[in-house]
Amino acid sequence: MSISKKIISLFLLSLIALSFCSCEGRKNKYTSSSFEYFDTVTTITGYAQTQAEFNSVCQRVYSLLEEYHKLYNIYYTYDGLNNLKTVNQTEGPVTVDPKILDLMEFCKQMHTLTYGYTNAAMGSVLSIWHKYREEGSLHPEKASLPAMSELESAAKHMDIENIAIDRENGTVTRLDPEILIDVGAIAKGYAAQKAAEYLRKSGITGYLLNVGGNVCVVGAKADGSPWKIGIENPLGDEAEPYIEYLYLTDGSLVTSGSYQRFYYANGVRYHHIIDKDTLMPENEFLSVSVLCPSSAIGDALSTALFCMSLEEGKELVSTIENVSVMWVTQDGEKIYSDGWKSE
């Protein structure tokens, strides 16, 4: 699964061995990182009585992420598993795991919510940009842009209604043989949310998950204080690496930005967030951060809001409960929706 976007840098308070006493005993802070899932870094930070207890929780989270990573992968197949790459390569119905059915239904919901700006059926266009971005990154001297005629031809095959979901038979079918599914704008946030929900249902609190910038907070820290989260400065200023701080005891924070995945062609930088109408990278903002209860929804919204005008974005956000947003413009100006609360 390719990196789609969204890098939020965690700025954790420098209380390295913070602990407290309770009826459960003393808890210490532990951290674990992995680069195994969704082609990005996953970091788990949490409080437990022992390293072994923390490791056990991490293993359960990593196992969940591995499962979602394999199911939602559009670049690799796995023996004995029908995943989204299998669907993209197959004409006719493909029997899939219910977790794929769940995701595709969620993608259709987000397509409606975002007026089509987050579109999991846009893979025909995104795959072209991915190819040029990979080639341009590997061979900068040969970097070039896809022809608009090539993009427009692919754009004829991104109607999400041509992805048929059959719950009764457990299948997904591409009704248009040239349509391609790409869940890069949703999958990491969706998987992170499922992992956070697992912790909550298991009664495990005091954990912070960061799946490639999709941050989920599950309960306060051991002493009851909130987690301090920093949003990376998209201008890349080493003197000011973070432009905003939030304090959370629950919920999620997701950022989409143009400053992580990009390449240069003819001296111009082209990033990975592609507008559905122009079929080109959108450049009104440097980053868009979404604060909401669900990382899955936040992931979908951050992509859509990045491609919308500020006026359109504010109007959309005003219709959704418990969602607040910070936009960063090209010159570094921060613009907030109602309800945004920072340091």
Secondary structure, DSSP 8 states (H G I E B T S, - for coil): ----S--------S-TT--B--TT--BEEEEEEEEEETTEEEEEEEEESSHHHHHHHHHHHHHHHHHHHHHT-SS--BTTB--HHHHHH-SS-EE--HHHHHHHHHHHHHHHHTTTSS-TT-HHHHHHHHHHHHHHHH-GGG-----HHHHHHHGGG--GGGEEEETTTTEEEESSTT-----TTTHHHHHHHHHHHHHHHTT--SEEEEETTEEEEES--TTS--EEEEEE-TT--TTS-EEEEEEESEEEEEEEESSSSEEEETTEEEES-B-TTTSSB--SEEEEEEEES-HHHHHHHHHHHHHS-HHHHHHHHHTSTT-EEEEEETT--EEE-TT----
